[in-house]
Amino acid sequence: MIDKLKHAMTSMYTTFKEKTKKQKIILIGSIVFVIFVASFLATFLLKPRLVPLYSNLSPEEAGQIKESLDSKGITSELTNGGQVISVPEDVVDQLKVDLAAEGIPKSGSIDYSYFGENKGFGMTDNEFNVIEKEATQTEIEKLIKSINGIQEASVMITTPDKSIWVADEKAASSASVVLTLKPGYKLDQSQVQSLYHLVSKSIPDLPVENIVISDQYSNTFSLDQAGTNSNMSAYEEQRQIKQDIEKDLQQRVQQMLGAIVGPDKVVATVTADVDFTKEKSEQKLVEPVDKEKMEGIKISAEKVKETYSGTGAQAGGVDNTGESDIPTYQSGDSNGNGDYEKTEDRINYEVNRIKNEIVKSPYEVKDLGIQVMVEPPKPDDPSSLPQGTLDDIEKMLGNIVRTSISKETSQDLNQQQIDNKIFVSAKPFNGKQQTTAPAKAGLPMWIYIAGGLLVAVILVLAILLIRRKNTDEELDAGDYLTDETFYNVPEVKMALDAEENTRKEQIEKMAKDKPEEFAKLLRTWLSEE
């Protein structure tokens, strides 16, 4: 085995020594280039793929995990300002189990597990209350951080001291919450409401009005408004609704006219006046059950009849008055014969009582304006667009205006007023908007670089092999010619008819004495043929 190795090394050294200076430089450069590329690819491709083990870590937690991983000899990497720690993909699941068994990461805050780990009788009531409040704050922070879009949360609770007097009014607790939202995230109204109720139900005697929730920029969230500034959020909301209405109408006009004159030959803008007034009214109506007879339903009836006959008239007048108080009334002491009869019918009817609460929609389009610019088929000749086409466009836009404006407003508009809200013009476009197609997601740049280097290496090796093959053939041909030139075949004087036999004898003699030179000579003859 050693002899074969020495023979191979000697053969390689001899072959290298026989090369020209230029060939040696090319060969050495090719070997160095191949080794460099192979090392680069091996380092880049064989590098372990790292995936996040934990994210959103505090500096203390990241330090604990990093120290534990280094002690285990596991490759790790900190990214995103030390908040994310990544490890090789094949060990991430096992590491989560191992670190959890070690109690890592530890946030350093007090939670309810503190009471189980620190049992004893040496704690005063004040110490217990402080630790209990801290544990409650920590648990609420964990609950809040589990909500989507919230990265960190800090909770501060203030609880009143318990009074020993029964007559004292019970004071309420209060809480302040500061949220750190993820970049670009905004809480909606349902999430804000859930935060208020979560904090309120987690702390005894804590009404919702005693809770303040804000973000990292000191913007306050309220129950009735999901935004941070009520006035500004209302403005932004109204502005967004107005823009949505205008954009929707503009797209409809653009699409409709684009089908007539071409999508690149029409430009439309829409301006809308939207009424955001919220109206709520209450209406109470009383209607008869039977509208024809204008009667209700009889629910009770009473008939009273009084009669009197005998000597002496019935006592008249008004109670508690005398004869002189009301002269026209009969006195109670008058005498004589007479009859008296009184009949009274009392009927109670029930009618329909209707109570309507009317809430008027706040989003009504009070006014609308549409401006359209159309490019003629021949931009230099405005008359190439027929006037009939412009009239049709105005009629279509008029129908859009009439149907888009609120019913109450459109009823009072005549055709002239609607035409005043429309502007259509035919003019050439000096500049058109150029739309660029969105860039398509492709392979990472390093793949193209690695592929290009690999193709370059293959091409260089192929060129070197071809040149080496040609050089070897040239050298072999030169050696054959040299050997053939310096090799003298003994002359044999024979007759001309025996020349063929003489050559045969010379060839046989060369094959026996110098087989290697004979083989080279034979290859030369074959290459010449």
C-alpha positions as CSV (number, residue, x, y, z in Angstrom):
1,M,0.0,0.0,0.0
2,I,2.9,2.4,0.9
3,D,4.7,1.5,-2.3
4,K,1.6,2.3,-4.4
5,L,1.2,5.6,-2.6
6,K,4.9,6.5,-3.2
7,H,4.6,5.5,-6.8
8,A,1.5,7.6,-7.2
9,M,3.2,10.6,-5.5
10,T,6.3,10.2,-7.7
11,S,4.1,9.9,-10.8
12,M,2.2,13.1,-9.9
13,Y,5.4,14.9,-9.1
14,T,7.0,13.8,-12.4
15,T,3.9,14.8,-14.4
16,F,3.8,18.2,-12.6
17,K,7.5,18.7,-13.3
18,E,7.1,18.0,-17.0
19,K,4.5,20.9,-17.3
20,T,5.4,24.3,-18.6
21,K,5.5,27.3,-16.2
22,K,2.2,28.6,-17.6
23,Q,0.5,25.2,-17.1
24,K,1.9,25.0,-13.5
25,I,0.4,28.5,-12.6
26,I,-3.0,27.6,-14.1
27,L,-3.0,24.3,-12.3
28,I,-2.0,25.7,-8.9
29,G,-4.5,28.6,-9.3
30,S,-7.3,26.2,-10.2
31,I,-6.6,24.1,-7.1
32,V,-6.6,27.1,-4.8
33,F,-9.8,28.5,-6.3
34,V,-11.6,25.1,-6.0
35,I,-10.5,24.8,-2.4
36,F,-11.6,28.3,-1.6
37,V,-15.1,27.9,-3.2
38,A,-15.5,24.5,-1.5
39,S,-14.6,25.9,1.9
40,F,-17.0,28.8,1.4
41,L,-19.9,26.6,0.3
42,A,-19.2,24.1,3.1
43,T,-19.1,26.9,5.7
44,F,-22.2,28.5,4.4
45,L,-24.3,25.5,3.7
46,L,-23.3,23.3,6.6
47,K,-24.0,26.1,9.1
48,P,-26.8,24.9,11.4
49,R,-30.2,26.5,10.8
50,L,-31.1,28.6,13.9
51,V,-34.8,29.0,14.9
52,P,-36.2,31.2,17.7
53,L,-36.3,29.5,21.1
54,Y,-37.9,32.3,23.0
55,S,-39.0,35.8,22.0
56,N,-40.0,39.1,23.7
57,L,-37.4,38.4,26.4
58,S,-36.3,41.0,29.0
59,P,-32.6,41.5,29.4
60,E,-32.6,39.5,32.7
61,E,-34.4,36.5,31.1
62,A,-32.1,36.6,28.0
63,G,-29.0,36.6,30.2
64,Q,-30.3,33.6,32.2
65,I,-31.1,31.6,29.0
66,K,-27.8,32.5,27.3
67,E,-25.8,31.5,30.4
68,S,-27.5,28.1,30.6
69,L,-27.0,27.4,26.8
70,D,-23.3,28.4,27.0
71,S,-22.8,26.0,29.9
72,K,-24.3,23.2,27.8
73,G,-22.1,24.1,24.9
74,I,-25.1,24.8,22.6
75,T,-24.7,27.4,19.8
76,S,-27.1,30.3,20.3
77,E,-27.6,33.8,18.8
78,L,-29.3,36.9,20.2
79,T,-31.3,39.1,17.7
80,N,-33.8,41.9,17.8
81,G,-32.0,43.9,20.5
82,G,-31.6,40.8,22.7
83,Q,-35.3,40.0,22.8
84,V,-35.1,36.9,20.7
85,I,-32.7,34.0,21.3
86,S,-32.2,31.3,18.5
87,V,-30.8,27.8,18.7
88,P,-30.3,25.0,16.2
89,E,-33.6,23.6,14.9
90,D,-32.9,20.0,15.9
91,V,-32.6,20.8,19.6
92,V,-35.2,23.5,20.1
93,D,-37.9,21.2,21.5
94,Q,-35.6,19.4,23.9
95,L,-34.2,22.7,25.2
96,K,-37.7,24.1,26.0
97,V,-38.3,21.0,28.2
98,D,-34.9,21.2,29.9
99,L,-35.1,24.9,30.6
100,A,-38.6,24.6,31.9
101,A,-37.4,21.9,34.3
102,E,-34.7,24.3,35.5
103,G,-37.3,27.1,36.0
104,I,-35.8,29.3,33.3
105,P,-36.6,31.9,32.3
106,K,-37.3,33.6,35.6
107,S,-38.8,37.1,35.2
108,G,-37.9,38.2,38.7
109,S,-41.4,39.4,39.5
110,I,-43.6,38.0,42.2
111,D,-46.6,35.8,41.3
112,Y,-48.8,33.5,43.2
113,S,-46.2,30.7,43.2
114,Y,-44.3,32.8,45.8
115,F,-46.7,31.8,48.5
116,G,-46.1,28.1,47.8
117,E,-42.4,28.5,47.8
118,N,-42.1,30.7,50.9
119,K,-44.3,29.2,53.6
120,G,-43.7,30.3,57.1
121,F,-45.0,32.2,60.1
122,G,-42.6,35.1,60.1
123,M,-44.6,37.4,57.7
124,T,-46.5,40.4,59.1
125,D,-49.9,41.5,57.7
126,N,-48.3,44.5,56.0
127,E,-45.7,42.3,54.3
128,F,-48.4,39.9,53.2
129,N,-50.6,42.6,51.7
130,V,-47.7,44.1,49.8
131,I,-46.7,40.7,48.4
132,E,-50.3,39.8,47.6
133,K,-50.8,43.1,45.6
134,E,-47.5,42.5,43.8
135,A,-48.6,39.0,42.9
136,T,-52.0,40.2,41.7
137,Q,-50.3,42.8,39.5
138,T,-48.0,40.2,38.0
139,E,-50.9,37.8,37.2
140,I,-52.9,40.6,35.5
141,E,-49.8,41.6,33.5
142,K,-49.6,37.9,32.2
143,L,-53.2,37.9,31.3
144,I,-52.9,41.2,29.4
145,K,-49.8,40.1,27.5
146,S,-51.7,37.1,26.2
147,I,-53.9,39.4,24.1
148,N,-52.9,39.7,20.5
149,G,-51.0,42.9,19.7
150,I,-49.7,43.6,23.2
151,Q,-46.0,43.1,23.8
152,E,-45.6,44.2,27.4
153,A,-47.9,45.4,30.2
154,S,-47.3,47.2,33.5
155,V,-50.1,47.3,36.1
156,M,-50.3,49.5,39.3
157,I,-53.0,48.8,41.8
158,T,-54.1,51.1,44.6
159,T,-56.3,49.6,47.3
160,P,-57.8,51.6,50.2
161,D,-57.2,50.6,53.8
162,K,-59.9,48.7,55.5
163,S,-61.8,50.7,58.0
164,I,-62.8,49.2,61.4
165,W,-66.0,51.3,61.6
166,V,-69.1,50.0,60.0
167,A,-70.6,53.4,59.4
168,D,-67.6,54.6,57.3
169,E,-68.2,54.6,53.6
170,K,-66.4,51.9,51.8
171,A,-63.7,53.3,49.5
172,A,-63.1,51.9,46.0
173,S,-59.8,50.6,44.5
174,S,-58.1,52.1,41.4
175,A,-55.7,50.8,38.8
176,S,-53.4,52.1,36.1
177,V,-52.3,50.0,33.1
178,V,-49.5,51.0,30.7
179,L,-49.4,48.9,27.5
180,T,-46.5,48.4,25.0
181,L,-48.1,47.7,21.7
182,K,-46.4,45.8,18.9
183,P,-45.2,48.1,16.0
184,G,-48.0,49.0,13.7
185,Y,-50.7,47.5,15.9
186,K,-53.8,49.3,17.0
187,L,-56.4,48.0,19.5
188,D,-60.0,47.9,18.4
189,Q,-63.0,48.7,20.6
190,S,-63.7,45.1,21.6
191,Q,-60.1,44.6,22.9
192,V,-60.3,47.9,24.9
193,Q,-63.6,46.8,26.5
194,S,-62.1,43.4,27.4
195,L,-59.1,45.0,29.0
196,Y,-61.3,47.2,31.2
197,H,-63.5,44.3,32.3
198,L,-60.5,42.0,32.8
199,V,-58.9,44.5,35.2
200,S,-62.2,45.4,36.9
201,K,-63.1,41.8,37.6
202,S,-59.6,40.8,38.8
203,I,-59.5,43.3,41.7
204,P,-62.1,43.6,44.5
205,D,-64.1,46.9,44.7
206,L,-62.7,48.3,41.4
207,P,-65.3,50.1,39.2
208,V,-64.6,50.6,35.6
209,E,-64.4,54.4,35.9
210,N,-61.4,54.0,38.3
211,I,-59.3,52.3,35.6
212,V,-56.9,54.2,33.3
213,I,-55.3,52.4,30.4
214,S,-52.7,54.0,28.1
215,D,-50.0,52.9,25.7
216,Q,-46.3,53.6,25.6
217,Y,-46.9,57.0,24.0
218,S,-49.2,58.2,26.8
219,N,-52.3,57.8,24.6
220,T,-55.3,57.0,26.7
221,F,-57.9,54.3,25.7
222,S,-61.4,54.9,26.8
223,L,-64.5,52.6,26.8
224,D,-66.5,54.8,24.4
225,Q,-63.7,55.4,22.0
226,A,-61.1,52.9,20.9
227,G,-58.7,55.6,19.8
228,T,-56.2,57.5,21.9
229,N,-57.6,61.0,21.3
230,S,-61.4,61.2,21.1
231,N,-61.6,64.3,18.9
232,M,-58.8,63.2,16.6
233,S,-60.1,59.7,16.3
234,A,-63.6,60.9,15.4
235,Y,-62.0,63.2,12.8
236,E,-59.9,60.3,11.4
237,E,-62.9,58.0,11.3
238,Q,-65.1,60.5,9.5
239,R,-62.3,61.3,7.1
240,Q,-61.8,57.6,6.4
241,I,-65.5,57.1,5.7
242,K,-65.6,60.1,3.4
243,Q,-62.6,58.8,1.5
244,D,-64.1,55.3,1.2
245,I,-67.3,56.8,-0.3
246,E,-65.4,58.9,-2.8
247,K,-63.1,56.1,-3.7
248,D,-65.9,53.7,-4.3
249,L,-67.8,56.1,-6.6
250,Q,-64.6,57.0,-8.4
251,Q,-63.8,53.4,-9.1
252,R,-67.4,52.8,-10.4
253,V,-67.2,55.8,-12.7
254,Q,-63.7,54.9,-13.9
255,Q,-64.7,51.3,-14.6
256,M,-67.8,52.3,-16.4
257,L,-66.3,55.0,-18.6
258,G,-63.1,52.9,-19.2
259,A,-65.3,50.3,-20.9
260,I,-66.5,53.0,-23.3
261,V,-63.4,55.1,-24.2
262,G,-60.6,52.9,-22.8
263,P,-59.2,52.6,-19.3
264,D,-56.2,54.8,-20.1
265,K,-58.3,57.6,-21.7
266,V,-60.4,58.7,-18.7
267,V,-59.6,60.3,-15.4
268,A,-62.4,60.8,-12.8
269,T,-62.5,62.5,-9.4
270,V,-65.4,62.5,-6.9
271,T,-66.0,64.9,-4.0
272,A,-68.7,64.1,-1.5
273,D,-70.3,66.0,1.3
274,V,-71.2,63.5,4.0
275,D,-73.5,64.4,7.0
276,F,-72.2,62.7,10.2
277,T,-75.0,64.1,12.4
278,K,-76.5,61.4,14.7
279,E,-80.2,62.0,15.4
280,K,-82.3,60.0,17.8
281,S,-86.0,60.8,18.3
282,E,-88.8,59.3,20.3
283,Q,-92.4,59.2,19.0
284,K,-95.5,58.4,21.1
285,L,-98.7,57.8,19.1
286,V,-102.3,57.1,20.3
287,E,-104.6,55.5,17.8
288,P,-108.1,54.1,18.0
289,V,-108.5,50.4,17.6
290,D,-111.4,50.8,15.2
291,K,-110.3,53.6,12.9
292,E,-113.6,53.6,11.0
293,K,-115.7,54.3,14.0
294,M,-112.8,56.1,15.8
295,E,-113.5,53.9,18.9
296,G,-111.3,51.9,21.1
297,I,-111.9,48.7,22.9
298,K,-114.4,48.8,25.8
299,I,-112.7,47.6,28.9
300,S,-115.3,48.6,31.5
301,A,-118.9,50.0,31.6
302,E,-120.9,51.6,34.4
303,K,-124.6,52.8,34.3
304,V,-126.0,55.0,37.1
305,K,-129.7,55.8,37.3
306,E,-131.4,57.9,40.1
307,T,-135.2,58.6,40.5
308,Y,-137.3,60.5,43.0
309,S,-141.0,61.0,43.5
310,G,-142.9,62.4,46.5
311,T,-143.9,65.4,48.6
312,G,-141.3,68.1,48.7
313,A,-138.8,68.8,46.0
314,Q,-135.4,67.3,46.0
315,A,-132.9,69.2,47.9
316,G,-130.9,71.4,45.6
317,G,-127.8,73.6,45.7
318,V,-124.2,73.0,46.3
319,D,-122.7,71.4,49.3
320,N,-121.4,73.7,52.0
321,T,-123.2,76.7,50.7
322,G,-126.1,78.6,52.1
323,E,-129.0,80.3,50.6
324,S,-127.4,83.6,50.3
325,D,-124.1,82.3,48.8
326,I,-125.5,81.2,45.5
327,P,-128.8,83.0,44.9
328,T,-129.8,81.1,41.8
329,Y,-129.6,77.7,43.5
330,Q,-132.7,76.2,45.2
331,S,-132.7,76.2,48.9
332,G,-132.6,72.9,50.8
333,D,-135.7,73.8,52.9
334,S,-138.2,74.4,50.0
335,N,-141.4,72.4,50.1
336,G,-143.7,71.0,47.4
337,N,-144.4,68.0,45.3
338,G,-142.1,66.9,42.5
339,D,-140.3,64.1,40.6
340,Y,-136.5,63.7,39.9
341,E,-134.6,61.3,37.6
342,K,-130.9,61.1,36.8
343,T,-129.2,58.7,34.3
344,E,-125.4,58.4,33.8
345,D,-123.4,56.0,31.6
346,R,-119.6,55.6,32.2
347,I,-117.6,53.6,29.6
348,N,-113.8,53.2,29.6
349,Y,-112.1,52.6,26.2
350,E,-108.5,51.3,25.6
351,V,-106.6,52.6,22.6
352,N,-103.4,51.7,20.8
353,R,-100.4,53.4,22.4
354,I,-97.3,53.3,20.1
355,K,-93.8,54.3,21.1
356,N,-91.2,54.6,18.4
357,E,-87.5,55.3,18.9
358,I,-86.1,56.6,15.6
359,V,-82.3,56.6,15.1
360,K,-81.3,58.4,11.9
361,S,-78.3,57.1,10.1
362,P,-75.3,59.5,10.5
363,Y,-73.7,58.7,7.2
364,E,-75.8,60.5,4.5
365,V,-74.4,62.0,1.3
366,K,-75.8,65.5,1.2
367,D,-74.0,66.7,-1.9
368,L,-71.9,65.1,-4.6
369,G,-69.6,66.4,-7.4
370,I,-68.1,64.4,-10.2
371,Q,-65.4,65.7,-12.5
372,V,-64.4,63.6,-15.6
373,M,-61.6,64.3,-18.2
374,V,-61.8,62.2,-21.4
375,E,-59.0,62.0,-24.0
376,P,-60.3,61.9,-27.6
377,P,-59.4,59.0,-29.8
378,K,-57.1,61.4,-31.7
379,P,-55.5,63.5,-28.9
380,D,-54.7,66.4,-31.3
381,D,-58.3,66.5,-32.6
382,P,-60.8,67.1,-29.8
383,S,-63.6,66.8,-32.4
384,S,-62.8,63.1,-32.9
385,L,-64.9,62.4,-29.7
386,P,-68.5,62.8,-30.8
387,Q,-70.7,65.2,-28.8
388,G,-73.3,62.4,-28.4
389,T,-70.7,60.4,-26.4
390,L,-70.2,63.3,-24.0
391,D,-74.0,63.7,-23.6
392,D,-74.3,60.0,-22.8
393,I,-71.5,60.3,-20.2
394,E,-73.3,63.3,-18.6
395,K,-76.6,61.4,-18.4
396,M,-74.9,58.4,-16.8
397,L,-73.1,60.6,-14.2
398,G,-76.4,62.4,-13.5
399,N,-78.1,59.1,-12.6
400,I,-75.1,58.3,-10.3
401,V,-75.5,61.6,-8.6
402,R,-79.3,61.2,-8.2
403,T,-79.1,57.7,-6.7
404,S,-76.1,58.4,-4.5
405,I,-77.4,61.5,-2.7
406,S,-79.8,60.9,0.2
407,K,-83.5,60.6,-0.7
408,E,-84.5,63.7,1.2
409,T,-82.0,65.9,-0.7
410,S,-82.5,64.3,-4.2
411,Q,-86.2,64.9,-4.1
412,D,-85.7,68.7,-4.1
413,L,-83.2,68.7,-6.9
414,N,-84.2,69.5,-10.5
415,Q,-82.2,68.5,-13.6
416,Q,-80.4,71.8,-13.9
417,Q,-79.1,71.5,-10.3
418,I,-77.9,67.9,-11.0
419,D,-76.1,69.0,-14.2
420,N,-74.3,71.7,-12.2
421,K,-72.8,68.9,-10.1
422,I,-71.2,67.3,-13.1
423,F,-68.2,68.4,-15.2
424,V,-67.2,66.5,-18.4
425,S,-64.3,67.7,-20.6
426,A,-62.5,66.2,-23.6
427,K,-58.8,67.2,-23.7
428,P,-55.6,65.4,-24.6
429,F,-53.5,64.0,-21.7
430,N,-50.0,65.5,-21.5
431,G,-48.8,63.0,-18.9
432,K,-50.2,59.5,-18.0
433,Q,-49.5,57.7,-14.8
434,Q,-47.1,54.8,-15.2
435,T,-48.0,51.8,-13.1
436,T,-45.3,49.5,-12.0
437,A,-46.0,45.9,-11.4
438,P,-45.3,44.8,-7.8
439,A,-42.1,43.0,-7.4
440,K,-42.5,39.3,-7.2
441,A,-41.0,37.4,-4.3
442,G,-38.1,35.3,-5.5
443,L,-35.2,33.2,-4.2
444,P,-32.7,34.7,-1.8
445,M,-29.8,36.5,-3.3
446,W,-27.2,34.1,-1.7
447,I,-28.7,31.2,-3.7
448,Y,-28.0,33.1,-7.0
449,I,-24.5,33.9,-5.9
450,A,-23.7,30.4,-4.8
451,G,-25.2,29.0,-8.0
452,G,-23.1,31.5,-10.1
453,L,-19.9,30.5,-8.3
454,L,-20.7,26.8,-8.8
455,V,-21.3,27.3,-12.5
456,A,-18.1,29.3,-12.8
457,V,-16.1,26.5,-11.0
458,I,-17.6,23.9,-13.3
459,L,-16.7,25.9,-16.4
460,V,-13.1,26.6,-15.2
461,L,-12.6,22.9,-14.5
462,A,-14.0,21.9,-17.8
463,I,-11.8,24.3,-19.7
464,L,-8.7,23.2,-17.7
465,L,-9.5,19.5,-18.5
466,I,-9.9,20.2,-22.2
467,R,-6.7,22.2,-22.4
468,R,-4.8,19.6,-20.4
469,K,-6.0,16.9,-22.7
470,N,-4.9,18.8,-25.8
471,T,-1.5,19.6,-24.2
472,D,-1.0,15.9,-23.3
473,E,-1.7,14.9,-26.8
474,E,0.7,17.5,-28.2
475,L,3.4,16.4,-25.8
476,D,2.8,12.7,-26.7
477,A,2.9,13.5,-30.4
478,G,6.2,15.5,-29.9
479,D,7.7,12.6,-27.9
480,Y,6.8,10.1,-30.6
481,L,8.3,12.2,-33.3
482,T,11.4,12.7,-31.3
483,D,11.7,9.0,-30.6
484,E,11.1,8.2,-34.2
485,T,13.7,10.7,-35.3
486,F,16.5,9.5,-33.0
487,Y,15.7,5.9,-33.4
488,N,17.8,4.4,-36.2
489,V,16.5,1.3,-37.7
490,P,19.3,-0.9,-39.0
491,E,19.6,-0.9,-42.7
492,V,19.3,-4.2,-44.4
493,K,20.4,-4.3,-47.9
494,M,18.0,-6.4,-49.8
495,A,16.4,-6.4,-53.1
496,L,13.5,-4.1,-53.8
497,D,11.0,-6.9,-53.9
498,A,12.1,-7.9,-50.3
499,E,11.5,-4.3,-48.9
500,E,8.2,-5.2,-47.2
501,N,9.8,-8.2,-45.4
502,T,12.6,-5.9,-44.2
503,R,10.2,-3.4,-42.6
504,K,8.4,-6.2,-40.9
505,E,11.6,-7.5,-39.4
506,Q,12.5,-4.0,-38.2
507,I,9.2,-3.5,-36.6
508,E,9.3,-6.9,-34.9
509,K,12.8,-6.2,-33.6
510,M,11.7,-2.8,-32.2
511,A,8.7,-4.4,-30.6
512,K,10.9,-6.9,-28.8
513,D,13.8,-4.6,-27.8
514,K,11.8,-1.3,-27.1
515,P,8.2,-2.1,-26.6
516,E,7.4,1.3,-25.1
517,E,8.8,3.2,-28.1
518,F,7.0,0.8,-30.4
519,A,3.7,1.6,-28.7
520,K,4.3,5.4,-29.0
521,L,5.3,5.0,-32.7
522,L,2.1,2.9,-33.3
523,R,-0.1,5.6,-31.7
524,T,1.6,8.3,-33.8
525,W,0.8,6.3,-37.0
526,L,-2.8,5.8,-35.9
527,S,-3.2,9.5,-35.1
528,E,-1.8,10.5,-38.5
529,E,-4.3,8.2,-40.2
